[in-house]
Every structure is written in structure tokens, then in C-alpha cells.
Amino acid sequence: MDARTIEKGRDEARTEAAAEQAASAVRRADRDVGRIRWLRGQVVRLSKRLPLRRRLSRGLAHGLMSAFAAVAAYVPTQVFGLREGFWAAITAVAVAQTEFGATRSTARDQFTGAAIGGLVGLSASLGLGSSLWAYAAAVVLATLACWLVNVASACRLAGITATIILLVPHIGPVERMAASRVVEVGWGVCVAISTVWIVTRVNERFAPEKQA
């Protein structure tokens, strides 16, 4: 057995080991996703068992917080002349959650998806044109990019953003549309996070006084 054969065997062994490690990582990720979904289901079931008065107070508080974040995100876009500032309001409503941890996770998904979808959609429009094949390729690439950066939960918004850029009629260059979409979503994310952070701090400050 010569040195070349030995080296080839070592390469094959390293390749098999790397493939096994990748498969193990995928299995762990699948298990984590399954656990997260199970925990979310448990939270939903527990929330449904809350007394009517508790559900009413929580729903009202969540609604007021979401409305405040949406208005606060929308008004500045009109001041600065953004034509589709409603995307900032939509993002603020989507991101605003009752817990700060959930808000940060949703905010990450929203902004990452908008950024990836905007970049891929813009690249597809400039490189391939506004054809149906370009749109299909953009959705595939945007989804793949989210998986590659390990934020698979952002795939939905990435595909939606690419769809808006390539299929929705717009006035002006596509570069402006893509940039404004990312800016609007980013602004909505910032407003929602700030709103929830303030509400969380206020609740933490006054909760001990109520318990006392």
C-alpha cells in the first residue's frame, strides 16, 4: 500500500467523520425545534385556562401596547416621506409580544428576514429581471440564505420581502424599494423593542408594590 492510497483513505475517513458530525448537528437542531414547538403549545394551552378576567386584562394590555408601538412606528415614516410606512406599523405589531425575550427573538427574525429577502430580491431583479423564474429563484435563495445563517425562522419574512420586491408594482427604482423596505422593518423592530422594554421595566418596578 503506497502513500497515495493511505492518504486517500485518510481523506475518506475525514469526510465520513465530517458528514456524521453534520448529520448529528441536524438531528440536534430538529430535536430543539420540536422541543420549542412543544413548549409553545404548552404555553398556549395554559393561557387558555386563565380566568376570563385575567385574559381580559392581559389582552387589553397587549392590545394597547401593540397599538402604541404601531402608531409610534408609523408616524415618523410619514414625516420623512416614506410611501409605504405601513410596513413599519405591521412590523411593530408583529414584533410586540407580552414578554421581552419573545420580542427580541421575533425582532431578530423580522429584521433578518427583511434584510436577506431585500438583498436577494434586489439581486435577482437586477441580475435576472422581473420574470417569474427570477422570482422563484429569489424565494429559494432567500430561504436557503436564512438556513445558512442559522435563522430558519426568518425564512417566511425573507420570502415575503422577495415577493414584494419582485411582484408588487412600484414607482421608482427597485433599489429604493428594497432599501425602504429594510429601513421600515428595521424602524418598526426598534420601536417595538423599545416599547416592550419600557413596559417590562414599568411592570417590574410596580409589581413588588402591588404584591406588598
Rosetta blueprint (number, residue, H / E / L):
1 M L
2 D L
3 A H
4 R H
5 T H
6 I H
7 E H
8 K H
9 G H
10 R H
11 D H
12 E H
13 A H
14 R H
15 T H
16 E H
17 A H
18 A H
19 A H
20 E H
21 Q H
22 A H
23 A H
24 S H
25 A H
26 V H
27 R H
28 R H
29 A H
30 D H
31 R H
32 D H
33 V H
34 G H
35 R H
36 I H
37 R H
38 W H
39 L H
40 R H
41 G H
42 Q H
43 V H
44 V H
45 R H
46 L H
47 S H
48 K H
49 R L
50 L L
51 P L
52 L H
53 R H
54 R H
55 R H
56 L H
57 S H
58 R H
59 G H
60 L H
61 A H
62 H H
63 G H
64 L H
65 M H
66 S H
67 A H
68 F H
69 A H
70 A H
71 V H
72 A H
73 A H
74 Y H
75 V H
76 P H
77 T H
78 Q H
79 V H
80 F L
81 G L
82 L L
83 R L
84 E L
85 G L
86 F H
87 W H
88 A H
89 A H
90 I H
91 T H
92 A H
93 V H
94 A H
95 V H
96 A L
97 Q L
98 T L
99 E L
100 F H
101 G H
102 A H
103 T H
104 R H
105 S H
106 T H
107 A H
108 R H
109 D H
110 Q H
111 F H
112 T H
113 G H
114 A H
115 A H
116 I H
117 G H
118 G H
119 L H
120 V H
121 G H
122 L H
123 S H
124 A H
125 S H
126 L H
127 G H
128 L H
129 G L
130 S L
131 S L
132 L H
133 W H
134 A H
135 Y H
136 A H
137 A H
138 A H
139 V H
140 V H
141 L H
142 A H
143 T H
144 L H
145 A H
146 C H
147 W H
148 L H
149 V L
150 N L
151 V L
152 A H
153 S H
154 A H
155 C H
156 R H
157 L H
158 A H
159 G H
160 I H
161 T H
162 A H
163 T H
164 I H
165 I H
166 L H
167 L H
168 V L
169 P L
170 H L
171 I L
172 G L
173 P L
174 V H
175 E H
176 R H
177 M H
178 A H
179 A H
180 S H
181 R H
182 V H
183 V H
184 E H
185 V H
186 G H
187 W H
188 G H
189 V H
190 C H
191 V H
192 A H
193 I H
194 S H
195 T H
196 V H
197 W H
198 I H
199 V H
200 T H
201 R H
202 V H
203 N H
204 E H
205 R H
206 F H
207 A H
208 P H
209 E H
210 K H
211 Q H
212 A L
